[in-house]
Amino acid sequence: MSEKQVLVTGACGEIGQALVQELSKKGGYRIVTSDMMPLPDSIKHLSAEHVQGDLVYKIKTFYDYDFDIIFHLAASLSSKAEIATEEAHRINVEGTMQLLMLAAYRSEKYGKSVKFLFPSSIAAYGMPTLAAKQNAGAVKEEDFDNPHTMYGCNKLYCEKLGIYYSKFFGQKHLDEKPPVMLDFRAIRFPGLISAFTLPSGGTSDYGPEMLHASAQGKSYACFVRADTKISFMAMPDAIKSLLMIMDAPRECLTANVYNVAAFAITAEEFRQRAVMAFADARISFEPNPRRQGIVDSWPEDVDDSRARHDWNWKPDYDVDRFFEEYFLPEIRKRYGK
């Protein structure tokens, strides 16, 4: 059996590096990577070809490739997107739309549906008030889809674009045979935490940041309130979910967009874990109004029953296993604790 051709954009990011490694372990794929940066040494040998540069301007080069699967991970994330909104729209929306057009073109022209995997986010939600957030509990995919950030707006719109290109693009008269459409599948991720890469300043990075600081004997001022609560997930579970939805038979999927969840905890619970792990941890809470407002707009937890039913999703790491078996051992190893 010939290898499947896979494109991974944003390959240098936390998700990208982990995904390339797992695809390589899985075998049967020729992996083409794309990013603004050169590939790190950890995955350089796993990529058959790396296309470096601005994706919006590089997409035309991909029309000569015969991709079976596209993982579109490249994005301008929430905090940065709030500062440079036009640039975020260009990267997040224009880049996604051009790649969707490429996939749709190849699907119809060659009669072979290209799978398009898109990591969306809890930023696609927008809770109107803190009381509504606390009362909502775990929200479903169709609830509170009123994002408060540019990043969230970009993600929600790109979900809609993906649905359009997978269901309605090139639609013909009802009596005519419909064209072969691309196969768009999106996952709304919670805050993702990797034990092997440093936090990069993301809006949900306050948890891992306080543990990295504590392991180094440094004080840490958390930029959200102690009672701030959102859903988190270990990076291996994020990669697991992407590979599971990639492999799921199309006929089993009842939607294009799926929540996935693992555990929801407060910033204070992160602090308590840091203190238990590192006795000299010094953590204070000094909320940043802008970043606090972003996190307050995200739900405390999400309902992932659709993913559990349609493609048997289940995380490997609950909160205890996340800390004790995944995150803390690597943090201690990194800093010699």
Buried (B, 14 or more C-beta within 10 A) or exposed (E): EEEBBBBBBBBBBBBBBBBBBBBBEEEEBBBBBBBEEEBBEEBEEBBEEBBBEEBBEBBEEBEEBEBBBBBBBBBBBBBBBBEEBEEBBBBBBBBBBBBBBBBBBBBBEEEEBBBBBBBBBBBBBBBEEEEEBEEBEBBBBEBBBBBBBBBBBBBBBBBEBBBBBBEEBEEEEEEEEEBBBBBBBBBBBBBBBBBBBEBEEBBBBBBBBBBBBBBBEEEBBBBBBBEBBBBBBBBBBBBBBBBBBBEBEEEEBEEBBBBBBBBBBBBBBBBBBBBEBBEEBBBEBEBBEEBBBBBBBBBBBBBBBBBBEBBEBEBEBEBEBBBEEBBBEEBEEBEEE
